[in-house]
Amino acid sequence: MKTLVLTLDLVGTFVFALSGAMAASRRRLDIFGVLVLSFVAATSGGIVRDLLIGATPPAAISDWRYLVISTLAGLVIFFWYPAIGRLRNPVLIFDGAGLALFCVAGAQKALVFGLEPVMAALLGMLTGIGGGIARDVLLSNVPAVFRSDIYAVAALAGASVVVIGDALQLPTTATACAGAALCFGLRLAAIRFGWHLPTARAPENEAETDKIDQGR
């Protein structure tokens, strides 16, 4: 399982780095900014996961491959952004793929370190959404996980498949693929069909908003 977790982690790192670099390129950051965003998006979730389960120092800063992979992804986007940018919603596609890979890798690593099933699923979700949150915050965007899109729920669903598969003693590779496919499918379906969670109901007019603000 450790080999599978490492493989998913490295592939997820590359894909999430692509999403970070794409988002940075859209905001016209320089090459340093693109590389920083690619590394942050690719490693933030994994670093938080490793710190929470006591796997220190985190793999993202102790294994040179993470830095090399994220840098490579950043350079690919920086130099070929005009061609890649023509694709339909490339940031969302890369982000969805990274989310799928990281949520299953996070859940599996949590299980390796002996976490209970529910906590392992939640940690898998956190691993998946961490990079996207860090990327969006650095770009002054509201993180996707806090908007109405199906995002964290998709990651939790994918991680839950891994946890359930482990409880049933199913092959780890099969459950990882199934979990990643479910997460990625839910994310793309949410984008395509506009699926979203309920949002807070806004006041009917600005006057009511002012009253609420004054009453605080």
C-alpha positions as CSV (number, residue, x, y, z in Angstrom):
1,M,0.0,0.0,0.0
2,K,2.9,2.4,0.7
3,T,4.0,2.1,-2.9
4,L,0.5,2.8,-4.1
5,V,0.2,5.8,-1.8
6,L,3.5,7.3,-3.0
7,T,2.5,6.8,-6.7
8,L,-0.9,8.5,-6.2
9,D,0.8,11.3,-4.2
10,L,3.3,12.0,-6.9
11,V,0.8,11.9,-9.8
12,G,-1.6,14.0,-7.8
13,T,1.2,16.4,-7.1
14,F,1.9,16.9,-10.8
15,V,-1.8,17.3,-11.6
16,F,-2.5,19.8,-8.8
17,A,0.7,21.7,-9.7
18,L,-0.7,22.1,-13.2
19,S,-3.9,23.6,-11.8
20,G,-1.9,26.0,-9.6
21,A,0.3,27.0,-12.5
22,M,-2.8,27.5,-14.8
23,A,-4.5,29.7,-12.2
24,A,-1.3,31.7,-11.8
25,S,-0.9,32.1,-15.5
26,R,-4.4,33.4,-15.9
27,R,-3.6,36.1,-13.4
28,R,-0.5,37.0,-15.4
29,L,2.0,36.2,-12.7
30,D,5.7,36.0,-13.5
31,I,7.6,32.8,-13.7
32,F,8.5,32.9,-10.0
33,G,4.8,33.4,-9.1
34,V,3.8,30.5,-11.3
35,L,6.3,28.1,-9.8
36,V,5.3,29.2,-6.2
37,L,1.6,28.6,-7.0
38,S,2.3,25.3,-8.6
39,F,4.2,24.1,-5.5
40,V,1.7,25.4,-3.0
41,A,-1.3,23.9,-4.8
42,A,0.5,20.6,-5.2
43,T,1.8,20.1,-1.7
44,S,-0.4,22.0,0.9
45,G,-2.9,19.3,1.4
46,G,-0.2,16.6,1.7
47,I,1.8,18.7,4.2
48,V,-1.3,19.2,6.4
49,R,-2.1,15.5,6.3
50,D,1.4,14.4,7.2
51,L,1.6,16.9,10.1
52,L,-1.8,15.7,11.5
53,I,-0.8,12.0,11.4
54,G,2.7,12.6,12.7
55,A,4.5,11.7,9.5
56,T,7.2,14.2,9.9
57,P,9.0,15.8,8.2
58,P,6.2,15.9,5.6
59,A,7.0,14.0,2.4
60,A,6.6,17.2,0.3
61,I,9.6,18.9,1.9
62,S,11.7,15.8,2.7
63,D,11.5,14.1,-0.7
64,W,13.1,16.0,-3.6
65,R,10.7,14.4,-6.1
66,Y,7.8,16.6,-5.0
67,L,9.7,19.8,-5.7
68,V,11.0,18.6,-9.0
69,I,7.5,17.4,-10.2
70,S,5.8,20.6,-9.2
71,T,8.5,22.7,-10.8
72,L,8.3,20.7,-14.0
73,A,4.5,21.2,-14.1
74,G,4.9,24.9,-13.5
75,L,7.4,25.2,-16.3
76,V,5.2,23.2,-18.7
77,I,2.3,25.6,-18.1
78,F,4.4,28.7,-18.2
79,F,5.9,28.0,-21.6
80,W,2.9,26.3,-23.2
81,Y,0.1,28.3,-21.5
82,P,-1.3,29.7,-24.8
83,A,-1.9,26.2,-26.2
84,I,-3.1,24.6,-23.0
85,G,-5.3,27.6,-22.2
86,R,-7.4,26.9,-25.3
87,L,-8.7,23.8,-23.7
88,R,-12.2,24.0,-22.1
89,N,-11.9,24.7,-18.3
90,P,-8.3,23.3,-17.9
91,V,-8.0,24.6,-14.4
92,L,-11.2,22.8,-13.3
93,I,-10.2,19.6,-15.0
94,F,-6.7,19.5,-13.5
95,D,-8.2,20.5,-10.1
96,G,-10.7,17.8,-10.3
97,A,-8.1,15.2,-11.2
98,G,-5.8,16.3,-8.4
99,L,-8.7,16.3,-5.9
100,A,-9.5,12.7,-6.9
101,L,-6.0,11.4,-6.6
102,F,-5.2,13.2,-3.3
103,C,-8.4,12.2,-1.5
104,V,-7.7,8.5,-2.0
105,A,-4.0,8.9,-1.3
106,G,-4.8,10.8,1.9
107,A,-7.3,8.2,3.1
108,Q,-4.9,5.3,2.4
109,K,-2.0,7.0,4.2
110,A,-4.2,7.7,7.1
111,L,-5.2,4.0,7.3
112,V,-1.5,3.0,7.1
113,F,-0.9,5.1,10.2
114,G,-3.7,3.5,12.0
115,L,-6.4,6.1,12.0
116,E,-10.1,5.1,12.6
117,P,-12.2,4.7,9.4
118,V,-14.2,7.9,9.8
119,M,-11.1,10.0,10.6
120,A,-9.3,8.5,7.7
121,A,-12.1,9.5,5.3
122,L,-12.1,13.0,6.7
123,L,-8.3,13.3,6.5
124,G,-8.5,12.1,2.9
125,M,-11.0,14.9,2.2
126,L,-8.7,17.4,3.8
127,T,-5.8,16.2,1.8
128,G,-7.8,16.7,-1.4
129,I,-9.1,20.2,-0.7
130,G,-6.0,21.7,1.0
131,G,-4.1,22.5,-2.1
132,G,-7.0,24.2,-3.8
133,I,-7.8,26.3,-0.7
134,A,-4.1,27.5,-0.5
135,R,-4.1,28.3,-4.3
136,D,-7.3,30.3,-4.2
137,V,-6.3,32.2,-1.0
138,L,-3.0,33.3,-2.5
139,L,-4.9,34.5,-5.6
140,S,-7.4,36.4,-3.5
141,N,-10.3,34.1,-4.6
142,V,-13.0,32.6,-2.5
143,P,-11.8,28.9,-2.2
144,A,-14.0,26.5,-4.3
145,V,-14.7,24.4,-1.2
146,F,-16.5,27.3,0.4
147,R,-18.7,28.0,-2.7
148,S,-21.8,26.1,-3.7
149,D,-20.0,23.7,-6.1
150,I,-19.8,20.0,-5.1
151,Y,-16.1,19.9,-4.1
152,A,-15.4,18.7,-0.6
153,V,-18.4,16.3,-0.8
154,A,-16.8,14.7,-3.9
155,A,-13.5,14.3,-2.0
156,L,-15.3,12.8,1.0
157,A,-17.1,10.3,-1.3
158,G,-13.9,9.2,-2.9
159,A,-12.1,8.8,0.4
160,S,-15.0,6.9,1.9
161,V,-14.8,4.3,-0.9
162,V,-11.2,3.7,0.1
163,V,-12.1,3.3,3.7
164,I,-15.0,1.0,3.0
165,G,-12.9,-1.1,0.7
166,D,-10.2,-1.4,3.4
167,A,-12.9,-2.5,6.0
168,L,-14.1,-5.1,3.5
169,Q,-10.5,-6.2,2.8
170,L,-10.9,-5.5,-0.9
171,P,-7.8,-5.0,-3.2
172,T,-6.3,-1.5,-2.4
173,T,-5.6,-0.7,-6.1
174,A,-9.2,-1.4,-7.1
175,T,-10.7,0.7,-4.3
176,A,-8.3,3.5,-5.0
177,C,-9.3,3.6,-8.6
178,A,-13.0,3.4,-7.7
179,G,-12.7,6.2,-5.2
180,A,-10.7,8.4,-7.5
181,A,-13.2,7.7,-10.4
182,L,-16.2,8.5,-8.1
183,C,-14.6,11.8,-6.9
184,F,-13.6,12.9,-10.4
185,G,-17.0,12.0,-11.8
186,L,-18.9,13.8,-9.2
187,R,-16.7,16.9,-9.6
188,L,-17.1,17.0,-13.4
189,A,-20.9,16.3,-13.1
190,A,-21.2,19.2,-10.7
191,I,-19.4,21.5,-13.1
192,R,-21.4,20.2,-16.1
193,F,-24.9,20.2,-14.6
194,G,-24.5,23.0,-12.0
195,W,-24.9,20.7,-8.9
196,H,-24.4,22.6,-5.7
197,L,-25.1,22.5,-2.0
198,P,-27.7,24.8,-0.4
199,T,-26.3,28.3,0.2
200,A,-27.2,30.8,2.9
201,R,-30.3,32.9,1.9
202,A,-29.5,36.5,1.3
203,P,-31.7,39.3,2.6
204,E,-34.3,40.5,0.0
205,N,-32.7,44.0,-0.2
206,E,-29.7,46.0,0.9
207,A,-31.7,47.8,3.6
208,E,-32.2,44.6,5.5
209,T,-28.5,43.9,5.1
210,D,-27.7,47.3,6.6
211,K,-30.0,46.6,9.5
212,I,-28.4,43.3,10.2
213,D,-24.9,44.8,10.1
214,Q,-25.9,47.7,12.4
215,G,-27.3,45.2,14.9
216,R,-24.1,43.4,15.3
